Amino acid sequence: MWKQKIPYLIGDPVGVSFVTGQGTSGILCGADGDKLYVLEYLYHTQFALKQYEYQQIQDINPFPNCQ
């Protein structure tokens, strides 16, 4: 299950897919009992820490290394 990946991915760039079929990407900053916290780029020099409830999430994956 994707929740087991969380401790290994905190501080890393991740892609998050939602049950709606949409997704987002950013730095996984943390998680608590029912929410995931992702730092996302907005534009120019602006970033936002967004929170997503676990029930919204289908999967979470680390970014691959550059080849």
N, C-alpha and C positions, 0 to 999 in steps of 0.2 A: 504494500500500500504506500502511497505517496507520502503520508505523514512520517514514515520511518526515515525518509531522506532528509528531513528538515535539519537535524543537528549537524549533518555533514555539509550542508549547503549555506549555512549562515555566514554572511560576509562575502559570498560569491555571486557573480552574475547568473541569473536564472531566467528561464522562460516558464510562465505559468499558463496553463490552459484551463479554461472554465467550462462548466457543464453546458453553457449556452453555445459553445463552439468558438467563442472569441478567446483572446489571450492577451497577455502583457509580458513585459520583460523589465528587469531592473536588478538591483542588488537586494538579496534577501537579508533584511536587517534583524529579523527575529520572528518569534511566534509565541503565542500563549495558548491557553486551553482551547480556543475556538477561532482565533484569527491569525492570519499571516501578515507580516509587515514588509512591504516592498518599497524601496526607494526608486522612484521612476523619474526619468528625464522628461521635462515638459518642453522647454525651448530656451534658447540663448544660454543663460546661466542659471536657469531655474529648475529646481528639482522638488518633488513632493513625496513625502512618506505616506503611502496609501495602505489601507488595511482591507483585507478580504476575509470574509467568513469562510471557514472550512467547507461549509455546505455548497459554496459557489465553485469550489476547485475540483477539477477532474484529475490533474496531474501537475507535477513540478519537475523540471529537468535542468541540470547545469548546462551552461554554454560549453560548446566543444572548444578545444584548443585550436589556435590558429595553426595552419599547416605551412 
